[in-house]
Amino acid sequence: MNILGISAFYHDSAAALVADGEIAAAAQEERFTRIKHDSRFPSHAVEYCLQAAGLTPAKLDYVVFYEKPLLKFERLLETYLAYAPRGFGQFLAGLPVWLKQKLHLPREMDKAFGHAYKGRYVFTEHHESHAASAFFPSPFEEAAILTMDGVGEWATASFGVGRGNRVQLSHELHFPHSLGLLYSAFTYFTGFKVNSGEYKLMGLAPYGEPKYYDLIMEKLLNLKPDGSFRLNMGYFGYCHTMYMTNHRFEGLFGGPARKPESPLTQREMDIAASIQAVTEEVMLRATRHIHSRTGMKNLALAGGVALNCVANGRILRETPFENLWIQPAAGDAGGALGAALFVWYQLLDNKRPVDGRDKQHASLLGPAFSDDCIRRFLTERGAAYHTYSDEQALIAQVAELIDQGKIIGWFQGRMEFGPRALGSRSIIGDARSQEMQSTMNLKIKFRESFRPFAPCVLREDVAAYFQMRPNEDSPYMLLVAAVQEDKRLDSPGVSLKGLDKLKAKRSVVPAITHVDYSARVQTVDPERHPRLHRLMTTFKQRTGCPVIINTSFNIRGEPIVCSPQDAYRCFLATNMDVLVLENQILYKHEQSRAIPHEVDEYKAKFALD
């Protein structure tokens, strides 16, 4: 039985195919259209999923949408009536797309399928989809479930339990009281883009001090011991304007919001630290309460807030839960997968096998490209490349290049589903280099220098470098842990303030050690990433270090690359040194079409020195 899940029209449209209970394929629309966070109907992602499974629309048994549009429209109407006549212009602006498209999803989907699909359309609730995406692929027979995001239909957070092939949500927090929207309000106020800049705010937090923590707790939200809360809506504009905050909010924090792309000040760093601390406190209270109510040892998380890996790390370390599993595509894209799994298990009552391993297939659910396809493309483009028939020779060469300080585009196997590059569409480098963070940010990613990079570490060595349990799994880069004390250096530069903190060398792997001695850890094991594991093992044998940098294969403002064409274009458009496309290695200095890219103008613009 073939079930296609779809998320669309709000943020990060995606499609996911579940075939007889197996996750066969999943991808975000942005990867194909090259429009970041593309929210249109995911026609390209749908086409890919069908092709990957060898299906046509006529062979689908169910198509399921990840939320209920009529309930969502009800919330918009009630919100408008509650604030009327304020917000009338915003309501009118959004009405045409609802009347034309969002309220007529079966008709729109019929069109997208060329009227070839004759089955039933199913609509799950938004947080139901998140909960299903959190629990059903998890390795747990039973678990508590927590979902938190901006807003679905009405719910902004929910909790419940999953057992066997059932999820049951028992409690909800409703709009406009939302941790996701609170965090987005501060994202907006600090000059970053809502729905895409939240991770920048999290990365900025360690450069500041939580000076505004008490102010936020006193003025903006009434937080209960169980993690539920009410926001003081007198400081927010998102219910009836196009802006997240208002003039009262500005008065609270000493002036207007930072203009996008303008220099960062200590105020923004302190605000980031403060809202991050508040977010962690809300999540810790909520999870402790959920544990007290459910008594379970396992917790499954989803929803956009579940991408806050700093909070996730604290949940694992500081609450009674023993095990934590987070949906790698925790945001709306993962709702497509959750919706399909909900139909398979909960509505069709199929048995759910549990063997102690997750069923996400390392989240490598996107397209793969053969060597023949890659070589054909490179030859057509006149690219200079070297093909390796011996994998160990290729791995030895790449390990040597990393040791030499080269920055490498690493394109292997199926593309990742979710916002993180996990070793298939990655840029990798030497974590021992003090200059690598700034070099990668400015010369490769063309982004702010404060942005931290994540480490890949061999799972068997994770406890030697990070404060985690021996062989602890963190394959999806969704947990932050501290660098071990014996890997830290004695000159931390404690007197440095703000972005000057970047100048201090804090550990033996400084390129991935954040200014608070933390790192967003991805463990690499031979089962999920066999070739990457072999590369890192060879690098360790060569250098003694089992850690490398792993960042997403893209530049600022673009989605992660999907195809060899995307990777080659990104390679030429940056100061990347080497590109590895499956068994082909390309060197920048051998490419006749390569142009050196200067970053001085960019650095001046963003005050990134």
N, C-alpha and C positions, 0 to 999 in steps of 0.2 A: 504494500500500500504506500502511495506516494503523497506526501503532504508538503505543500509549499507555504511558508510563512512570509509575510510581507510587513515591513514598517515603512511609512512614507508620509510626506507632506508637512512634517514638523521639523525634524532634525535628523540628519544621518540616515537617509533611506537605505534599506537593505532588503535582501531576500535570503532565505535559508530553506534548504530542502532536506526533509527527513524521509528516508526510504526504509520501510519495514523497521522503524525504530532506530536506524543508524543515521547519524548526521552525515549526509553525503556531500553537501556543499553549502557555503555561505559566503556572502561578500557584500560590501557596501557599494552603493551606486557611485560614490565619489571616485573610486579607484578606476572606473572605466571612463567617466566623463571628464575627469581631471578638474572638477569643480569641488573645492573643499566643502565638506558637510552638505553635499547636494541633497536637497529635500524633495526633489521631484519623484514621481512614481519610478521605482527602480527597474526600468525595463531592461537595462543592460545586465544588471545583477540577476534578474529573473532568467534572461536568456542564457547567461553563464551557468546557473544552477541546473537548468534543464539539459543543456549540452553535457555538463559534467556527469549527469546520471543517464544520458542517452534517452531522454524523454521528449515528448511533445506536450503542449498544454492539454491535449485530449487524454493523455495518459495519467493526468493528475486526478487523485481521488478527492482531495480537499484543498482549498485555498483558504488560508486563515489570515485575517488582519489583526494586528497586535493591540488594537484598542477599539472602543465603541464610539464612533463619531457623533452619534445622536446625543449621548451623554456628555460628550465634550462640548457640543454646541449648547446644551442646556446650561452648562457651567458658564459659558461666555455670556449667554443671555441674562442669567441671574446676576452675574457680576456687573454687567452694564446697568441693569435695573437698580442694583444696590448703590451705584455711584452716580446714576443719572441726575442731571444732564451732563455731568463731567464724563469725558470719554466717548461722547457721541461720535466725534470725528473719527476716532480710532476704530469704533465699532463699524461705522459705515465703510471705512477703508478695507476692513477684513471681510465684510459681508459678501461681496461678489464671488470670491473664491470658494466660500462655503456653499453658496447657492448653485454655483456652476460645477463644483468638483467634489468637495469633501463630504457633502451630504448625499452624494450619489456614487459611492464607491463601487458597488457592484457594476454599475454601468461603466464606470471608468476602467475597472479591471477587465470587464468583458472586451472593451476596446483594446486594451493592452495585449490581451491574449488572442486578438484577431477573431473573437467570438468562437474559438475552437474549444474552450473549456466548457463542459456541460454539467459540471458537478456543483456542489453546494459551497457557498461562501459562509465562513464562520467568523465571528467577531468575538475575541476575548477582551477582557478588561486590561487596561494598560499595566497595572501593578500585578495582575494575575500573570501576564506575560513575563514580566521581570522575575516574579517568584519562580515560575516554571523554568526560566533560563538559569536561575541560580541553583535550583535543587536537582532537576532531572539529569543534567550532565555530571553532577557532583559524584564523588566516590562514596557517598554516605547512604546507608540504608534508611536512616532517619536523621533529621537535622532541624534546628530552628532556622527560620528564614527572616531576613530583614531586607526590605527594599526602600530606597530613599532616592528621590530625584527632584526635579523642578515641580512638575505637575503632570498627571495623566488626565483622566476625565475630571475627577474631583480629588482623588487621593494624591498626596505628596510623599507619603511614607506608609508602609504597612509592615505588619509582622504576623507570623503564624508558624506552622510546622509543616514539614514534608515527611511522609512515611510511605515507603514502597513506591506505588505509582499514583500517589495523591499529594496535592498541596492544599492546605487549608489556611487561608488568611483570616485572622480573628479580630485584628485591630487596625485602624487606619487613622492617619492625620490628614486633614482636608485643607485645600486651598482657601485662603491665600497664605496659610501658615506653612512655610516650606523651607527646609534647610538648604535645598538646592537653589532656590530663588534668593535666599539670604546671601549665600556665597556668591551667586551671580551678580547681586547688587553691588557687592564689594569689588568684584571683578570689573564691573562697569566703572565704578567710582575711581579705581586706581588706573584707569585708562586702557584696559584690555578688553577684548571683544567677548561679549556674552556668548556662552555655548561653545567657545573654543579656547578662551584665554584663562579658564579656571586653573589649569595646570601651571600656567605661568605664575598666578597668584600663590599657589602652593610652593612653587620653587623659589619665589621671592621671600617667603616668610622667614627663613633663617637669617636673613640679613638685617632683620629688625628686632624690636623688642615689643612684647604684647602690652604696650602702654594703654591701649584703648579697650582692653578686655573688660574691665569693670564697667566702663561707659556703655559698651554694647549690651552687657548683661542687665544693666540698670535701665537703659532707655529703649532698647530695640526689641528685646524678647523677654518673656516671662517663662523661664525654664523650670520644669517640674522634675522631681527626683527620678521619674520613670523615663525621662528623655523627651516627653511631649512638651510642646511649648505653644505660645501664641506670640505672634509678631505685633509690634505697635505700628499699625499701618499708616499712622500719621507721618511716618518718615519715608515711606516708599511710594513710588508712582506706578508700579507695573500693573496695577488693576485697571487704571483708567487713562494712562498716558503711554507714550512711546519710550519713556525713560524709566530706568529702574529705581532711581532715587529722586528726591525733591530738595527744595531749598532748606527745609528743616534739617535734612540729613547733612547738607553742606555746612550748616551752622554748627552742627554737632562735631564735625571733624575739621573745623578751622578753614573752610574755604571750598571753592568749587572742585568738581572732579578733575583729575589730571587729564589733559588733552592727550588722545592717542598719539603715540610716537614721540612725545616730548620727553625730556630727561626725567628720570626717576629721582625722587627726593627721599629723604629719610622718613617723611610722613607716610609715603606709600609703603615703604618697607615695614614700618611699625603697624600700619593698618593691616597689611598682609599677615604679619605675625599674630595680630590680635584676633582676626576672624578665623585664622587657622586654629588657634587655641580654643576658640568658642566651638568650632565645628567638631573638634576632637572631644570636647567635653560632652556635647550633645550625643555623639555617637557612643561614647563610653557609657553614659547613663542609660541610653536606650538598650545597648547590648547586655548590660548587667541586669536590667529589668527583665529582658526577654529570657535570660538564663534562669532568673528566679521563678519566672512563670512556667517555663517549659521543662527545666531540669535537664536539658540535653547537653551533650558534650561537644556537638558539632554545630557550626553556624555556616549558613550559605548566604551570600550577599549579592545583590544586583541593584541596578539603578545608577544614574550618573554619579551620585555621591560616593558610590562604592569604588570609584576610580581614585578617591583620595587615599593614596597608598600610605601616607604618613599616619592617618587615623587607623587604617587597617592594621598596620604594624603594632600600634598601641592596643588595639582590640585583642590581638593574639597574645601579647605579652601581659596585659593588665586586667583581663577579665577571666572569669572561670572557664570560658570555652577552651577546649583542648585543641580543636582543629577548626580551621577556617578555609572555606573555598569560595572564591569570588569569580563570577562569570567574566571571562576575559573581555567580552564585548558587553560591558555592563550597562552602557547607555541605550538609547533607543534602537540602535542597530541590533543589539542582542534581543530586543523584543520580538523581532521576526523569528528568531530561533526558538525562543520561549513559547511563542504562540503555536508553532508547529508541534513542538514536544507536548504541549498541553493537550492538543487534540489527540495525539497518538496514545498518551498514557491515561489522561484523566477522562476524556470523553469516550474514547474507544476501549478503555479498560484493558490495555495490553500490559503484560507483565514487564517489570523493569528489572533487568539483571544488575546485580551489584557484585563487584569483585575487588573492591578496594582501590580501583583506578578510575580516574574521571573519564568520561566518554566524549570529551571535547576534541580529541585527536590532536592535541598540542595547539589547537585553534588554527591549524594549517588546513584551511577549508576553501581557499581560493584557487585561482588558476595556476597551473604549472606549465612550463614550456620546454620542449625537447631540445637536445643539442642540435639536431638538424634544423629546427626552426630558428634557433639562435644564430647558427652559422650562416644560414641563408640570409637573414636580416643583416648581419654584419658585413657579409660580402657585398650585398646590394648597396650598403652605405659606404663602401670603400674603407672600412675600419681595419686597422692593423690589430691582429689578435693572434694568440698562441693557444692551440688546442692541446690538452693533456689527456692522453689515454690511460695514464697511470695515476690513480687518485692520490696515492701516497706522495708522488712527486709534486702534484699540485698543492697538496696540503703543506708539504715541507717548504715549498716556495712562498706560499702565503704567510706561513709562520715566520719565515725569515724577513719578509717585507714588513710585517707588523713590528718585529724586533728592531727594524731599521727606522721606525717612526713614520712609516707610510700610512696614509689614510685610504681605506679600502671599501669600495662598494661591494657588498656580498649578496648575490642574487642566486637563491637555491630553492628548488622544489616549489611547493604550493605556497601561495601568498597567505599571510595571516588575516584572520577575521578579528576585528576589534581595532582599537586605536594604537596598540603597541606593535612595534617591529620586534619579532622574537627570534631572529636569526635566519629568516628567509629573505626578507627585504630590508637589510640592515646596512648601516655604515659602521665599520669596526676599526679599532685602533688600539694602541698600547696604553693601558691604564697606568703604567708607571711614569708616564711623561707629565711633568708639571705644566707644560705649555699646551697640552693636547685639548683641554677643555676650551680655552679661548680660541685656539686655532680652528677647531671644528666649528664652533659657534660662528666665528666671523668669516672664515674662508670657505666653509662648506655649507653650513646651514643658513648663513646670512641672517642671523638672529641675535637677540640680546645676549651679552657675554655672561650674565649671571645664571643662565639656564643650565641646570646640572645635567650630567650624563649618567646613564645607568650602567652598572657592571653586569656582564655575563661572568659567572663563576662555575667551575665544574662542581656538580652537586656534591661529590665526595669530599670537596675541600671547603664547602660553604662555612662550616663552623670554625675553620682555621682563620678565616678573614673577616667574618661577620658574626655578630652576636645572635646566632640562630642555633637551633638544635642540630646535631650531627645528621647529615644527609637530609635535612629538611627541604621539602619541595617548595619552590616558589617559581614555577615555570612560566608564569604569565606576567612577571614584572609588576606585581600589584601589592608588594609588601616592602616597607622601608625598615631597615635594620641598621644598627650602629656598627661601625668598623671596630674590630677587636682592639683592645688596649695595646697589645704588643705589636700591632701594625701601625699605630699612630706615631707621630714624630713629636719631639720635645719643643718645637718652636711654632706654636699654633697662631701666633700673631693676635693674642687676645686683646691687645690695645687697638686693633684696627676696627674701623666702623664702616657700615654700609658696604658698598661694592669693593672697597679696599680689602675686605676680607678675602677676596679672591687671590690676593698676592701671597698668602701664606701657604706653604706646603704642609699639609696636615697628616699625610700618611705615606706608606710605601706605594700606594696606588692613588696618587693625588688627583688624577684626572676624573675619578669617579667618587671621590670623597667630598661630600657637600660641606659647607662651612660649619655645620653643626655636627660633623663627624658621621653623618648618616649616608646611606646609599639605597637606591631603589633596586633591589636585588632580583636578578633572574638566574635561576639555577639551570644548568645545562646537563642533561643526562643522555646516555647512549640510546635510549628507547625513543625519545621524542625527537631529538636532533642528532642523529648519528654522525653526519659529516661535520657539523659544527663541533661536536664533542671530540671527534678525532683531531680537528684543527687545534682546539684548545689544549688537548693532551700533548700534541706535538709542540705547541708553544711553551707549555709548562716544562717539557723535557729540555727544551732549548734554553729557557730563561729562569726556570724555577718558579714562575708566576702562573697561577691557574685562573687569572682574572684578565679580561679584556673589556674595552668599551663597546657598548652596543647602543646605537641610536638609530632612529628611523631613517630609511633611505628616501629622503625628500629634502626640499629646501623650504624656507619660510613661506607660508601661504599656499603651499601645494599639498595634495594628498600624498601618502606613501606610494611609491611606484608600484605598478602592477605588472607591466610587460617589459620585455627586453628593450623595446623602443623607449619606454619611459625611463628606464635605468640608464641607457646610453645617452639620452638627452640631458639627464641630470648630471651625469659624469662629465660631459662636455661643458656644462653651464656652471661648474664649480671648480675649485682648485683641488678636487679629489685626485689622488695619485694613481690609483689602480682600480680596475673594475673586474670582478670575477663573475661571469655569467655561466653558471653551471660548470662545465669543464674548460671554459675559455677564459684566458687572462688578457686584459687589455692594459697597456701602460700609457699614461697621459702623454709622455714625451714622444711617443711614437705616432700620435694621432695628428694628421695633417690639419684636421678641422678644429683642433683645440686652441682656445684663446685664453691667455692668463687673465684672471679677474682680480681687479684691485678692490680693496675693502676700505681704504682710507676715507672715502666720501661717506660710506655707510657708517663707519665708526663715528665720524663727526656728527652725522645726523642724529644718531641715537645716544651720543655721549657715552660710548661704551669703553673708552680707554680705562 
